[in-house]
C-alpha cells in the first residue's frame, strides 16, 4: 500500500514537472514567434507610422528621431526585436544566449510598458472603466516570460526538456 501511494506521488510530481516545463516551453515559443512577427512588421511603413506616437513621446527613444528617419528607427527597433526573439527561442539549447535574450526582452518590454505613462491619450474612460491600448498592456506577460528565461538560463546546466 505504501509503495502504491509512493508511486502515485511520484507520478503526480512527474506530471507537475512536465506541465511546468510544457507551459514554459509554450510561453517561450509564443514570445519568440510574436517577436519575430512584430520585428518583421516593423520594416513596413504602416508599422513605422503606427509606433511613431509612442516613440515620439518616449523619454527613452524619442532622441532617435533626431538622428534617423521614422522608417529607419522602426527598422532598428524591428531588428532588436528579431534578435531578441531568436535568442529567446534558442535559449533551450544555448542557455547563455538565452540569458542575453532574457535581458533584451526585459529592456524591450519595460520600454514599451513605459508608453503607458508617456504617450498622451493612452488611457481613456469607457463607461466609467479606465482602459488603455491593450496591445501595450500585454507586454506585462512578455516581461514575465523574459524574466523566466533569464532566471532559468543563469542556472541551467542542461537544456530544459519536456
N, C-alpha and C positions, 0 to 999 in steps of 0.2 A: 504494500500500500504506500509506504513512504517512497519507494522507488518510482511508483506511478506518479505521485504528486511532484517529485523532483523532475521527472521527465516533462510533465505539463508546464512547470515553471520554466524549465529550460526552453521549451518550445515557445512559450509566451515571450520570454526575453529575446529569443532569436527573432521572432516576428516584430517586436518593438524596434529592435536594432535595424532590421531590414526596412521597416516602414520609415524610420527616421532617415536612413540613408536614401530611400526612394524619394521622399519629399524634398530632401536637399538636392538630389540629383535633378529632379524635375525643375526645381527652382533655378538652378544654375543653367540648365539647358534653356529654360524660358528667357532668362535675362540675357543670355548670350544671343539668342535669336532676335530678341527685341532690340538690343544694342546694334547688332549688325544691320537690321532692317532700318531702324531710325537713322543710323550713321550713313547708310547709303542714301536715304531720302534727303539728308542734309545737303547733298550735291544738286538738288533741284532748286530752281528759282522760287517755286511756291513755298518750300520749307524755309529757304533763306529769308523770305519776306515774312513768313509766319513767326519765326523766332525773333525777328527784329525788335518788336516792342519789349521783349523780355531782356534781350542783350542790351538794348539802348538804356534801360533803367537799372541795370545791374552794376553795382559798385565794383564787382569782380571782373566783368567782361567788357563794359562799355568803352574802355580805352582802346580796344581792338579796332573799333570803327574809325579811330583817328589815324590808324596805320593802314588798314586793309579795307577793301570794299565789302559790302554786305554779303556777297556770294563767297568771297574768299574766307571771311570769318565763319560762315556756315560750313564751308568745306573743312576748315581747321577743326571745328567742333565735331563734325562728322568723322573725320579721321581719328580723333581721340576716342570717340565712341566705338568705332570699329576695332581699334587696337585693344580697347578695354574689353569688348565682347570676346575677342579671340583669346585674350589672356585668361578671362574667367572660364571660358569653355575648355581650355587645355589644363585648367587647374587640377583636374582629376589625375592627369598623368604627370604634370610638372608643377608640383606644389609651390616651388619658389617663384615661378612665373605667376601662379595664381595669387600669391601674396601681393605682387605688384599690381595685378588686375584688381584685387580687392581694394587696395589703396586708391587706385584710379577711380574705381566705382564710387567709393565714399566721396571723393572730391567732386565727381560729376553730380551725384545726387544731392549732396549738400548745396552745391551751387544752384541746381535747378529748384530745390526747395526754397532757397533764398528769394526766388522770384515771387513767392507768395507775399513777401514783405516789401519788395522793392518796385513791383510793377503796379502802376495805378490801374484801378478798375478790375483788379484780380478778384476781389471779394465783393459780393453783392448780396442783398437780401431778397429772397424769393419767398413770398407769403410768410414773412417773418423768420425764415430759416436762413442763416448765413451759409452761402455756397461759394465755391471758388472754381477755378479751372482745374477740374479733377485730373486732367492729364498730367498736371504737375504733382498733385497730391499722391498719385500712385507711386511716386518716387520714394515715399516712405518705405514701402515694401522692398523696392530695389536697393535702397540703402541698407536695409536689414540683411538682404542676401549678400551684398558686397562685404559687409562686416563678417558674416559667417564664413565666406570664402577666405577672407584674411585670417580669421581665427583658426580655421581648420588647416590652412596652408602653413601657418607658422609652427604647427605642432605635428604635421603629417610626416610620417616616415615612409609609408607606402600609399599608393593611390587608394581612394575610397572605393569600396565595391558594394554592390547591392545583391 
